[in-house]
């Protein structure tokens, strides 16, 4: 079975090209001290799909603080 890492890396590149290299929530630029994570706008546990249209890049801190909340919660 192939590792999902290449697909995950490719998705991050596509998301960065679309949205820029900053956290969607706090605006901090990504770099060695601020790592990018892929976050679902509508969380998967609430029925959100794993499509690029439902994904954004967020820093680990913001992603962790949001948990499974949608942007309006």
C-alpha positions as CSV (number, residue, x, y, z in Angstrom):
1,X,0.0,0.0,0.0
2,X,1.4,3.4,-1.0
3,X,1.9,6.1,1.6
4,X,-0.6,9.0,1.7
5,X,2.3,11.5,2.3
6,X,2.9,12.4,-1.4
7,X,-0.7,13.2,-1.9
8,X,-0.8,15.2,1.3
9,X,2.3,17.2,0.3
10,X,0.9,17.8,-3.2
11,X,-2.4,19.1,-1.7
12,X,-0.5,21.5,0.6
13,X,1.4,22.9,-2.4
14,X,-1.9,23.4,-4.3
15,X,-3.5,25.0,-1.3
16,X,-0.5,27.3,-0.7
17,X,-0.7,28.4,-4.4
18,X,-4.4,29.1,-4.1
19,X,-4.5,30.8,-0.6
20,X,-1.0,31.9,0.1
21,X,1.6,30.9,2.6
22,X,-0.1,32.3,5.7
23,X,-2.6,30.8,8.3
24,X,-6.1,31.3,7.1
25,X,-7.2,32.2,10.7
26,X,-4.5,34.2,12.3
27,X,-2.5,35.4,9.2
28,X,0.9,34.2,10.5
29,X,3.3,33.3,7.7
30,X,4.4,29.7,7.5
31,X,8.0,28.9,8.1
32,X,10.3,26.9,10.4
33,X,8.5,28.0,13.5
34,X,4.9,28.1,12.2
35,X,4.0,24.8,10.5
36,X,1.2,24.5,8.0
37,X,-1.5,21.9,8.5
38,X,-4.4,21.1,6.2
39,X,-7.7,21.9,7.8
40,X,-11.3,21.1,6.7
41,X,-13.6,24.2,6.6
42,X,-16.5,21.9,7.3
43,X,-15.0,19.3,9.6
44,X,-15.1,15.7,8.3
45,X,-16.9,14.6,11.5
46,X,-19.7,16.9,10.5
47,X,-19.9,15.5,6.9
48,X,-17.4,17.8,5.3
49,X,-15.6,16.2,2.2
50,X,-11.9,15.8,1.7
51,X,-11.9,18.0,-1.4
52,X,-9.6,20.9,-2.0
53,X,-12.6,23.2,-2.0
54,X,-13.2,22.3,1.6
55,X,-9.6,22.5,2.7
56,X,-7.4,25.5,3.8
57,X,-4.0,25.8,5.4
58,X,-3.9,26.7,9.0
59,X,-1.1,26.8,11.6
60,X,-1.0,24.0,14.1
61,X,-2.1,26.3,16.9
62,X,-5.2,27.6,15.1
63,X,-6.1,24.1,13.8
64,X,-5.9,22.7,17.3
65,X,-7.9,25.5,18.9
66,X,-10.7,25.2,16.4
67,X,-11.1,21.5,16.9
68,X,-14.3,20.3,15.1
69,X,-16.0,23.7,14.8
70,X,-17.0,25.2,11.5
71,X,-16.1,28.8,10.8
72,X,-19.5,30.1,12.0
73,X,-19.3,28.3,15.4
